Amino acid sequence: MADFPIVDGHLDLAENVTLFGRDLTLSAHERRAVEDGALGSATVSLPDLVRGGIAVVCATVTPGFLAADVGEDFEPRSAIYHRREEAEAQALAQIALYETWERQGLVRILRTAEDLENHLGRWHQDRRPGLVLLMEGADPILHVRDLADWWGRGLRMIGLTYGDTFYGRGVAGGSTTFTRGGLTPEGFALLEAMAQQGFIWDVSHLTEDGIREGLERGFPRICASHANAQALMPTDRHLSDSNLGAIAERDGVIGLVLYNRFLEPGWKSDRTIEVTLGEHLRRHADHVARVTGWEHVGIGSDLDGGFGLESSPAEIDTVADLWMIETAVPATAREGVLGGNWLRFLRRTLPPQ
């Protein structure tokens, strides 16, 4: 197991609790014994983050699922939103959960670079995960003028879309028919306000057009919390070489996703294919590194982000196994990919104090 801090750039922790009723204070193995498996066998929990040495997580705040994207029969129906006010309520409930976990001593919410350094100093003793809050889909932000309120609640990273939102065209899980269109006028206004406030922009789930439009505006703090190489997975969910290069030019990080469907094109139609870190993740890591350099490659596992153990690489039993990603990267890049690259990025992009 790695003896240095591991960072996961994307985990849907609160969503699994507030929308799907999962108890993340139980280990993944304990939950497998009591859950019905409808969401896939659990891989993520707070105890497993501790056990695996995951020091920092970009933990999502989500609006739920837009009814137009998932249909009125989506279960649980309480996870659906029709109006953005409902999305706002879902997101606020998730922030409240993170705050409760912090009061209970289960996590630390990291709002500044100083918080991050203090946390890392304490983490070596208590192994408590630190959370940087990331909004995935900006529909909960009802007005651009509300952005300062979300900052005050601890939000530090924003992805404008999952599917389509008020702010732009999204790609959701991706399609080989590339979605056209980009940011709305409100999206441009939100990006400008985000830049001024100090937010990090996560380009994951945004169309190629939208990413290009934002890059042309010169946004200063950019990452892809969870995306793979489009050259190996030819859908609009993943990043073209030009966008990979643009993120690297701005000293950003690309977090690689550990979802079999995003690692091996044939797996969707043939589940007998064994997807592994050593073969399939290695291909994506090598490709991204060829375009960007290893200093821009990180983890954005998205484990339990709509898929479970059955859809994860063979070496992964729980999130505590993230250290095994070291088998997919050169020894010289190991510490950076497992955490150091994200830490460098966060030290630069979080507000100092």
DRENVEX-276815 format. One record per residue (C-alpha): z, x, y. Coordinates in pm, whole numbers, plus 50000, padded with zeros to 5 digits. Example, Ala and Ser with C-alpha at 12.3 -4.5 7.8 and 13.67 -1.06 7.14 Angstrom:
BEGIN
507805123049550 507145136749894 
***
This chain:
BEGIN
500005000050000 499235012150352 502145028850530 500885019450878 500584985751058 497834962950929 496214938351170 494394906351076 492204893951360 492044857851243 494384835251047 494784797351080 498544797151039 499684767251247 496664745951160 497574747850792 501004733850878 500334708151152 497024694651019 497344699450643 501094697850583 501454731850414 504784750250422 504024786150520 507674796450487 507134795050109 505214823149944 501634816549835 502704817649470 505474792149532 503024769049709 500484770849430 503134755349206 503624725049433 500304719349612 497504698549462 494824724849516 492664702749738 492504730649997 492074757949738 494854778949591 497054792749869 496784829249971 498634830450304 502294826750395 504824842350628 506624859950337 503304874150216 502524887650563 505864905550555 505354918050201 501864930950278 502784950050593 500644928550822 502184937451155 499954917651391 497924885851345 495584868451586 496954834051504 494804804251588 495454773951803 492864747551710 491874712951830 491534698551482 488104686751371 485664667251586 484804634651413 481114639651488 481214672551294 483184662350986 482764624550962 485294596450980 486204600350611 487544635750658 491014640250510 493574640450645 492304617150914 495134628451141 493254661651173 490254644551337 489824641451711 487454618951904 488654626252257 489604659652406 493044646152492 493644643752116 492464679752078 494914690252349 497794673552164 496864691251837 496784725052010 500094719652188 501744710251859 500554742851707 501904763751995 505194745151959 505294755151591 504744791751675 507564789551930 509824773851666 509034801951424 509854827051696 513244810651764 513934811551390 513264848951383 510184845751160 507574859451406 507234874451752 504694860652000 502974889652176 501954881952534 501614916752684 500824952452584 504504960052644 505424932352397 503064948252146 504634982852177 508154969052156 507174948551853 505624977951670 508774998151728 510904970651573 508374961451303 509034993451109 512584980751051 512194942951008 508474938450912 508354906351116 504734896651201 503664896551565 501284869151678 498604870451945 497584834352010 493864826851978 492264793252060 489364785451826 487294758852002 488194752252366 488124714252374 491944713152425 491384728252772 490684695852954 489874711953290 489114747753391 491984744853637 494344740853338 493654776153219 496704791053393 498914766153208 497544778052873 498144813952980 501734804753059 502094790552708 501204824552564 497514819652483 495614852552521 492294848552334 489744820252348 486654812152145 484724785052327 483324767652021 483614760051653 481044732451639 479774719251970 482394715652240 482534705652606 481884742352683 478964751952460 476904749552142 478714760551828 477514770551483 480514759451272 479974774150923 476434784851000 472864775350916 469664793750832 468034771351094 469444788551399 471044765351653 469534768251999 471274763452328 474264780752474 476944775052733 477294743352938 477954745453313 481614740053229 481374768552979 480134792453245 482954781353473 485534785653196 484304820753113 484514830753478 488074817453502 489004834453173 487764867753308 489814863753624 492964852953440 492804881353187 491824863352867 490014879452574 486754862152478 486174857252104 482454851452043 482884838751685 481224804851613 479094806151929 475294804951923 473174835851985 472074820352316 475664814452420 476764849752335 473814864152529 474574842352832 478194853552835 477294890052791 474874887753083 477784876553301 479564909453224 482714895253065 485094925153032 487204918552717 485134908352413 485644907052037 484524887951731 487754878351559 485974869251233 482264874551170 480054894350935 476624910850959 473724886951009 471374912850861 473104907150524 473974870250573 471014855150761 472704825250924 473654818551283 477354820651192 477124858651180 476254885251434 472864901051494 472664938551530 472034934451902 475244914651947 477194938451726 476004966751947 476834947852266 480404941852151 480774978752066 479354989252404 482204969452563 484744986452331 485314954552130 486144949551763 484444929151491 486834914651232 485174911150890 485664878250704 486854877250341 485044845250241 482764849249940 480124826650093 480014849950396 479834881550185 477234873649917 474274850049985 473904840149620 477524829949570 477084795249723 474734784749442 476174806849166 479954808349159 479864830848853 478984860249078 482064881949113 482434890649479 484464922049542 485734942449831 484384974249677 480804961449663 480284931849892 482694938150178 481644974650169 478054964550243 479074945550556 481504972250670 478894999550625 476254979450809 478484970751104 479665006951123 476075019851126 475404997951429 478715001851612 480675031051470 483755027351248 486035025151553 484764989651613 485304975951261 488424955851174 489724927450960 489364890551046 490114877250701 490284839750778 492074835950443 493084799650384 490754790450671 489144761850480 488884781450154 491394795149906 491884820549631 488864807849437 486564816849728 488074850949806 487114885549676 488404894549331 490904920249457 492664894949683 495474874649531 497344868849856 497124881250214 499564908550106 496564925449940 494714932650265 495594969450223 493064970349938 490294969050198 490835006550211 488725008049894 485724994950089 485735020450374 485665058350402 489045075650398 488495087750752 488045051750875 490805035950667 493645034750921 491355022751200 489784994651000 493084982650855 494744980351194 494295009051436 491064996151590 492554961951667 495694978451807 493635000352040 491704969552156 494854948952216 496574977252403 493594978052639 493004940652679 496444924452684 498094924253028 500344954953068 503544935253136 
***
